[in-house]
Amino acid sequence: MEHTRKIIHIDMDAFYASVEQLDNPELRGKPVAVGGSSQRGVVSAASYEARKFGVRSAMSSVIAKRNCAELIFVKPRFERYKEISQQIRKIFLEYTDLVEPLSLDEAYLDVTENKKGNPSATLIAREIREKIKEKTGLNASAGISINKFIAKVASDINKPNGQKTVAPEEVIEFLENLDIRKFYGVGKVTAEKMYRLGIFSGKDLKEKSEEFLTEHFGKSGAHFYNVVRGIHLSEVKPHRIRKSLGAERTFSENISSEIFMIDRLENISEEIEKRLKKSKVAGKTVTLKIKYSDFTLQTRSKTINNYIASKELILEIARELLYQEKMKDSVRLLGISLSNLNTEKGEKEEEKKEISVQLRFKF
């Protein structure tokens, strides 16, 4: 049957920082950074008060503190974030079983057919946001449209604590007028490359041929060609297939001794083993991540024939990768990830492409 899907993207507003402000009234209204410290580490999340000073996630704590002298650093409490995330997930499931979590603080919902029998995805999104506020005390934003890509982009338009609906008849105009930096998946480097090619908006992007985009952006070229035309066939998958699993550590002081590095890698391997057992997965590719004192990043990978999940084997390969070439400087962060997981077996067979014909319906 021909139909247009009704997709909602729910994104919690400054989730980690908002939870900290919720649980500690003294932090409310103040610039808060979760993770890192004034001397070290990386910011995991920033409150909206901190964002006004240019503090962002993945930013060095030192730079964040420089931007905002009054910044308050708080240690992350992932168990607490997970607890609230599960409460939010239960609310989603009241409306549809087609829920695809992207992380603890965001998810896609397909409400084309929903448990409430409500034909309006806009009203469902508003109701869900009200329930989240009532249940947890936290604000959420939402994007509503015909596919995951547009819903994701739309959820950022009226943040915080707002929502944006892009109805079927509005899709093309919405995408044409969109700043290229707002396209989900277009990072800083890609945006700068597009600028050099004279692409500043969706309209500019749409004027380029698929051959031109593929030539300049590889496989992503076809993706850009399609999404700017409102074509994105990825379905909401309730059981997302995990692609990788890993852990990393930022050190309080830079280390240059390989003996100390091995010691840290052993701890990281142990943590990964625990996560692998909990997730009941194993992998074939081990990647070592090294961040040097000058913040340059290096990764080294090795793929083996058999699936592994033990800390001993993971550490053995990580050690081999560490000694693969000489370290160029002292190290501030080490990480290990395991990919090419056995969860990916049969993934291609499970993926089905549907042909979606856009028909108008009540959003």
N, C-alpha and C positions, 0 to 999 in steps of 0.2 A: 504494500500500500504506500502510495506517495505521501510524504509528510515532511514537515519541517520540525526539527527538534527544538525543544525548549531547554536550554542549558543555563544553569546558574553557577557562577563562581563566587564562593564565599571566602572572604579574606579578613581575618581578625586584625584589628588595628593595633600596631606596635605591640604584638601579643605578649612576648616575654616581659617587656618593660611595663606593660599595663597590668599584668598579673602582680608584679612586684609592688606597683603603686596601689593596687587593690588590697593586697595583704598588709601593706605598711602605709597607713594614712600619712605618715610624716614625709613620704616621698611624693605625695600627690601635688601636682602643679610644679614640680621641680625637674630639672634636666637629669635624666637617669640613663646610665649605660649598663647593660647586662653583659658580663664577661669582661676579661682583662682587668687592668688596674692602672693607676695613674703612672706607674713606671713601666708596665709591660703588657704584652698580649694584644688581643684583637677584640674589638667590640662585636658582640653577637647580635645585639639589638639596642635600639635607642628610642627613648620616649619622644613624643612630638615636641615637648619643650626643648629637648636636646637637639632635635633635628633643625630647629630654627637657627642653631649656631653652626649648622653644616655637619653635625655628627651623624655618621651613617654606619650601618652594619658592615663588617669586614674592614673597617678602618682601624689603623694602628691606634692603640690606646693613648700613646704619647701625642699623636696629632689631634685626637679627639679632645684631650685635656687642653691642648694649646688653643683649640677652637673655642672651648667653653671652660673657663677657669672654675666655674661652680659645679661642674659635672660630678655626679655621684656614681661611683662604680659599685655594682651589686653582683655577687656571685650567682651564677645561674642555678636554678633548682628544677632540673628536667623532670623529676618525678611529679612535681606539682603541676608543671605545664602539661604533662601527659594526662594527669588526673582531670584537669579542666577540659582538655582536648577530647577526652572520652565522653564527657558530659555533653559537649557540643555535637559530637558524632551521633549520640542517641537522638538528639533533636532532628538531625538530618534524616535519620532512618524512620522517623515518624511520617515523613513525606514520600520517600522513595528508597528502594534498595539499591538504586544505581548511584552510589556515592563513591567517588574516586579521591581519596585523600592524597594531597601532594606533600604535605608535611603536617606538623601538629597544628598549624594555624591556618591552613587553607585547604579547600576541597572543591571538586566539581560535583554538581548534582544534575542528573537528567530527570526533569519533571514533566516530560512530554505526556506520559501516563503517570499519574501520582496517586498516592493512597487517599488523598483528601478529595479527589475528583474535582480539583480546582483548575479551571482552564487558564487562569492568569498566572504566569510565571512571576510577573512583577509583584503581585499580591503575595504569592508564596514566599518570595525573597524577603519582603517586608515583615511578614509574619515570623519567619525564621529568625531574622535579626532581632525582633522584639522578644522572642522566646530566649535567645542567647543572653540578651541583656537582663531579662528577668531571672534566669537561672544562674548566671555566673557574675553578673554585674559588669560585664565587658561589652565593648562596642565592636561591631563587625560591619564591613562594607560588602557590597555585592555588585556583580555585573550580570546582566541577563541578555542573552541573545540566541542566535540560531546554531552556534557552534562553540567549542571550547576556547578557541583562539580569541574570538571577539568578546566573549564573556570575561575572559581573563583581562583583556585590555580595558574593558568597560568598568571593571571593579575598582580600577585605580582612578577613575575620572572624578568621582565625588568623595574621595577619602578626605578625612576620616568620618565614620559614622554616616555614610550615605550610600546611595545605589544609583545605577545608571542602566536603563534598558535601551538596547538597540534593536528595534523591531525589524522584521524582514525587509520591509520597504525602505528602511533607513540605512541598511548595511553599507551599500556602495558609497553613498555620500559621506557616511561616518568615516569609512576607511580612507577615502580620497582626501579628506580634510585633516587626517591625523598626521601629526608630526612624526617623522620616521623614528625618532628616539622613543616614541610611545609604543611602537610595535613590539610585542612580547617576543623576546629572542634576539632583538637587535641591541647588542651591547655597545660600549663606548668605541671599541676598535672598528666594529662593523659600521656604526653610524658615521664615523670619520671617513671611512672608505666610501660610503654612499655619498657623503657631501662632496668628495672629490670628483664623483661621477655625476654630480648635478642632481642627486636625489635627496630632496629635503622633506617631502610629504608623500602620502600614499598616492596622490595623483601623479607625482613624478615617477614613483616606482611602477605604477601601472602602465606608463608609457614605454617602459623598457620591455624588450622581447624576452621570452624564456631563454633563448640562446645567449643573449647578452648577459642575463643574470647568472646563468650557469657558468659562463666563461669567467665571470668575476668573483662568484661566490660559491662555486662548486655545487655540491648537492643541495645546499641551502637555497640556491638560486631558484629551483623549481618550487620550493616551499614558499618563498617570497612571492613568486609569480602567482601562485594559487591563492594565498591568504588575502592578498590585496583585492582579489575578486570575490571574496567571501566564501572561498572553497577551503574547507578544512574538515576532512572526513573522519578524524580520530574520534572513536566512541568513548563515552564515559565507562571506564573499566573498574568495577568494584574491587577487583583483586589485582592491583597493579603489580607487575613483575619487577622484583628488585633487580637492579642492574649491578650494584656493587655494595660492598660493606667495608667500612674502615674506621680508623681512629687516628688521632694526631695529638701531639703535645707541644705547647709553646713553653719554653724554659724561662725561668726567672732571670737567668744569666746566659749569655752566649756560651756554647761549648765548642771546643776544638779537638778534644781528646776522643779518638775513635772508641776507646774502651768505655768512656761514659756514654757515647752514642749507642753502643751495643746494649748497654744496660737499659737505656730508655726504650730501645726497640723491643727488648724482651718484655717490658711492661706493656707496651702497645700490643704486641703479639698475643699476650695473655688476655687483654681486653677484647681483642677481635675474636679469639677462640670462644669466649663467653657469648658474644653476640651471635656468632655462627651457630653455636649449639642452641641458643634460644630461638633463632630463626629457622633452624634445621636446614641449613644450606652449606654448600662448599663451593670452591672456585678453582680456576686453573691459572689465573693471571694475578701476579703479585706486583703492586706498584709502590715504589718508595718515593715519598715526597720530602724534599729538602728545601727549607727556606733559610737563606743565609742572612748574616747580620746586616747586609745592605738591602734586604728585603727581596732580592732576586729569588725566583722560584725555579726548582729543577725537579723533574720526575724521571725515574728509571724503572723500567718494567721488564718482567720475564714471564713467559707463558710456558707451562709444562703440559704434559700429556694427560696427567691424572688430576682428578678433583682432590683438593686438600682442605682440611679444616682444623688441623692441630697447630698449636702455637709453635711446636718444635720445627715443623716443616716451613711454616710461614716465616719464622725467625731465620732459619737457614738461608732461605732465598733472599730475605731482606739484608742479611749480612753480606751475601754475595754481591747484591746490588750496591751496597755501601762501599765495598772495596773495588767496585767496577772501574772507578776512576778516582783520581785524587780530588779531595775536597778543595774548593777554590777559596774558602773563607771559613770563619767560625759560623756556627749554626745556631739559629734561634728557634727553629721548629722542625720536628720530624713527624712523619705520618706514614702509615701503611694502609693500603686498601687492597681488597681482594675482589676481582671482577671475573667476567666470563663464568658466571655462576650456573649451577645446575638448575636453577629456577627458569633459565632461559630456554630449556629444552622444549621444543614444540611451539615456541612463541609465534613463529611465523605462520604455523598452521592455525593458531588461534585467532590471528588478526584477520578480520574480514573487512573489506572495503564496501561501503554502501554508497549507492548513487542517491544523492539527496536532491529532490526537486523542491525548490522553495515555493511554498504556498502561504498565503497570508492566514494568520490566525490571531486570536486575541492574546496579546502579550500582557 
